[in-house]
Amino acid sequence: MTDPMTDTMRTVRFHEYGDPADVLRLETTPIPDPGPGRVRVVVHACGLAPADWALCRGLFPGELPRGIGCDVSGTVDAIGEDVTDTAVGELVFGTTDWKNCPTAGAADRAIMDRWVRVPEGLDLVQAAALPMAVDTAYAHLHWLGFDPEKTVLVHGAGSTIGFAAVEIALLRGMRVIATAGETYAQRLRDLGAAVTSYGDGMVDRVAAINRGPVDLVLDTAPVGGALPDLVRIAGGDPKRVLTIADFAAAAELGVRDTFHEDMTQRVEPLPEFAQLAADGRFAVPVARTFPLDQWKAALEISQSGHARGKLLLLPGDSGPAAR
Ligand SMILES: NC(=O)c1ccc[n+]([C@@H]2O[C@H](COP(=O)([O-])OP(=O)(O)OC[C@H]3O[C@@H](n4cnc5c(N)ncnc54)[C@H](OP(=O)(O)O)[C@@H]3O)[C@@H](O)[C@H]2O)c1
């Protein structure tokens, strides 16, 4: 909670790179002020993800300390210079300025560098679950090409990014095959995807669903190792396969990966998918929420590789234990 007498707040952050369990600390820090083109929010919900742990380990290094929590929803409580499209008191969600601030979303207040008004009817927890899943899924499907004549296989569709990718591809009229564990298999089928399990025998199971090679493959699994099978599923053509996580194997196999795509070719998908979420036509599944001081429980579940949906911190929740 913030302390108005001392202008301080709680935040989870790191002062050196390393294993997140070793370097992350819950600390009391000054409440940051928004610079030009930034807003500050009272954080309602903050999404955590494997990407946060990668940042702790030194992905995209920069000035330290830094916070975790790239995505938040909350109430605007201060506005920086040149900001004209929101006002104090408005409910917004979007991304935190984790690169340039000593704190990020896992905090009582956060500085945001990109925000969208929360549409009427969209819950603030669901709103905070959207940005990373929607941004990543949408950008990678865009790079593969939204072609309603084509079939896309989403590998690891039980991850938040994979689940969002299935929904987005279906909404754009594509035929979708998904590999997923039991948690969301039925929900993915209900959306309209053909679903099979990942692991041994996946190539044969997909062949039983799709006659001939699959046109496009998006690998969203947080655990690597499947790219050789995914290239086989794509008829042996590594350029039809795009991975968001298995970068070393991609380099060996000639598979496409995030960092070799044209980053300038990105569009803003959040307003469209937030409105669809408000209308009940899109959702990133939420696994659990935790009070801020229970961040370690979220870390452990996330690092198990089986989060089974989005994990979010609720700084305003001083509730009993993690639920
Ligand atoms: N390149 C980028 O721009 C970018 C951006 C953000 C994140 N990422 C990366 O994308 C990956 C997914 O992130 P996320 O936040 O969506 O992850 P997540 O939601 O934490 O993923 C967890 C889920 O993955 C599934 N899973 C576990 N092991 C699997 C396996 N061997 N094969 C297939 N699925 C498996 C499980 O679902 P089941 O219940 O179905 O088993 C689990 O619940 C992470 O590696 C992350 O670092 C990349």
The ligand as a Tripos MOL2 file, in Angstrom:
@<TRIPOS>MOLECULE
LIG
   48    52     1     0     0
SMALL
NO_CHARGES

@<TRIPOS>ATOM
      1 N1          8.8240  -13.9260  -28.3620 N.am      1 LIG1
      2 C1          8.0180  -13.1160  -27.7240 C.2       1 LIG1
      3 O1          7.7430  -11.9870  -28.1490 O.2       1 LIG1
      4 C2          7.4440  -13.5780  -26.4200 C.ar      1 LIG1
      5 C3          6.6420  -12.7030  -25.6600 C.ar      1 LIG1
      6 C4          6.1170  -13.1710  -24.4610 C.ar      1 LIG1
      7 C5          6.3820  -14.4690  -24.0400 C.ar      1 LIG1
      8 N2          7.1820  -15.2910  -24.8060 N.ar      1 LIG1
      9 C6          7.4290  -16.6910  -24.4250 C.3       1 LIG1
     10 O2          6.2910  -17.4350  -24.8280 O.3       1 LIG1
     11 C7          6.1540  -18.6180  -24.0200 C.3       1 LIG1
     12 C8          4.7150  -18.7350  -23.5350 C.3       1 LIG1
     13 O3          4.4430  -17.6730  -22.6260 O.3       1 LIG1
     14 P1          3.1070  -17.6490  -21.7760 P.3       1 LIG1
     15 O4          3.1930  -16.4770  -20.8720 O.co2     1 LIG1
     16 O5          1.9360  -17.7780  -22.6700 O.co2     1 LIG1
     17 O6          3.3080  -19.0140  -20.9670 O.3       1 LIG1
     18 P2          2.4110  -19.7000  -19.8640 P.3       1 LIG1
     19 O7          0.9920  -19.2490  -20.0030 O.co2     1 LIG1
     20 O8          3.0560  -19.5750  -18.5360 O.co2     1 LIG1
     21 O9          2.5210  -21.2330  -20.3500 O.3       1 LIG1
     22 C9          2.2010  -22.2470  -19.4740 C.3       1 LIG1
     23 C10         1.4290  -23.3400  -20.2020 C.3       1 LIG1
     24 O10         2.2180  -23.9350  -21.2410 O.3       1 LIG1
     25 C11         1.7550  -25.2610  -21.4770 C.3       1 LIG1
     26 N3          2.8870  -26.1750  -21.6140 N.ar      1 LIG1
     27 C12         3.7270  -26.5790  -20.6340 C.ar      1 LIG1
     28 N4          4.6620  -27.4160  -21.1310 N.ar      1 LIG1
     29 C13         4.3920  -27.5540  -22.4660 C.ar      1 LIG1
     30 C14         4.9940  -28.2990  -23.5090 C.ar      1 LIG1
     31 N5          6.0630  -29.0900  -23.3240 N.pl3     1 LIG1
     32 N6          4.4530  -28.2060  -24.7480 N.ar      1 LIG1
     33 C15         3.3640  -27.4350  -24.9750 C.ar      1 LIG1
     34 N7          2.7490  -26.6980  -24.0220 N.ar      1 LIG1
     35 C16         3.2600  -26.7620  -22.7760 C.ar      1 LIG1
     36 C17         0.9180  -25.6570  -20.2530 C.3       1 LIG1
     37 O11        -0.4280  -25.7970  -20.6800 O.3       1 LIG1
     38 P3         -1.1720  -27.2320  -20.7560 P.3       1 LIG1
     39 O12        -2.1200  -27.2260  -19.6100 O.co2     1 LIG1
     40 O13        -1.8180  -27.1740  -22.1100 O.co2     1 LIG1
     41 O14        -0.1030  -28.2900  -20.6580 O.co2     1 LIG1
     42 C18         1.0880  -24.4650  -19.3020 C.3       1 LIG1
     43 O15        -0.0570  -24.1900  -18.5180 O.3       1 LIG1
     44 C19         7.1860  -18.4590  -22.8870 C.3       1 LIG1
     45 O16         8.3220  -19.2260  -23.2100 O.3       1 LIG1
     46 C20         7.5340  -16.9700  -22.9260 C.3       1 LIG1
     47 O17         8.8150  -16.6850  -22.4300 O.3       1 LIG1
     48 C21         7.6910  -14.8590  -25.9800 C.ar      1 LIG1
@<TRIPOS>BOND
     1     1     2 1
     2     2     3 2
     3     2     4 1
     4     4     5 ar
     5     4    48 ar
     6     5     6 ar
     7     6     7 ar
     8     7     8 ar
     9     8     9 1
    10     8    48 ar
    11     9    10 1
    12     9    46 1
    13    10    11 1
    14    11    12 1
    15    11    44 1
    16    12    13 1
    17    13    14 1
    18    14    15 2
    19    14    16 1
    20    14    17 1
    21    17    18 1
    22    18    19 2
    23    18    20 1
    24    18    21 1
    25    21    22 1
    26    22    23 1
    27    23    24 1
    28    23    42 1
    29    24    25 1
    30    25    26 1
    31    25    36 1
    32    26    27 ar
    33    26    35 ar
    34    27    28 ar
    35    28    29 ar
    36    29    30 ar
    37    29    35 ar
    38    30    31 1
    39    30    32 ar
    40    32    33 ar
    41    33    34 ar
    42    34    35 ar
    43    36    37 1
    44    36    42 1
    45    37    38 1
    46    38    39 2
    47    38    40 1
    48    38    41 1
    49    42    43 1
    50    44    45 1
    51    44    46 1
    52    46    47 1
@<TRIPOS>SUBSTRUCTURE
     1 LIG1         1 GROUP 0 **** ****
